[in-house]
Amino acid sequence: MQKLLGRKVSNAGRRLKEGEDFLLLSWDYSLFSWINDAAGSHPAIDAIMRFLSKDAEYLFYLAVIVYCFTRKGKDRGMVVQALVSACLAFGIGFVLSHLFYRDRPFVTHHVHQMIEHAANASFPSDHSIGSFVIAFSIFLCRKKDGVFWLILAVLIGFSRIWNGVHYPTDVISGAIIGIVSALVVYKLFDKLVWRKRSRSRSSRPFPGDYSR
């Protein structure tokens, strides 16, 4: 009797989980279709979206170089944090892409594919990870500059859906991975700097203390 009851509960739980997955995928695909269906009907917008998907990421690489070589020491520290954050974020993304492999939208559905792309893992979006991890790293150190880069990151993520190479959850998950990675590394660096300053202060002799 207990085994039968346990089996029924297990089956009910499995059906509930499958239902939740179906609802999530249904919502995800519906939003994807709503955005992607507009592609191909507006040549000017299509051109902008192609640029955002294919070339806008290079603006982030350029920003890293500019902040590193033309700004103050604090900005160089920001660049180091951004690079470490990117390594962490892409590492997480690599693991997730193998644990939860998902085909690209153009592999399993009829879509408006506006750019060429390999039929590899769709989840999570590497473009979203890369743009958000750098943008948020900048935002944590330079708020005004960071707002611009975050807006650009959002536009890049949107363009990946528009062009038919990512689902919305691919982009959202990439953004979350990038933001959380940047925040974690920022907090760790902040603690390390605070400890370093505390040790340097404690090593200084007090006024009138000639025992050292």
Salt bridges, closest charged atoms under 4 A:
ASP21 OD1 - LYS17 NZ 3.01
ASP28 OD2 - ARG102 NH2 2.59
GLU57 OE2 - HIS127 NE2 3.54
ASP75 OD1 - ARG142 NH1 3.25
ASP145 OD2 - ARG142 NE 2.92
ASP170 OD1 - ARG102 NH1 2.95
ASP170 OD2 - HIS166 ND1 3.46
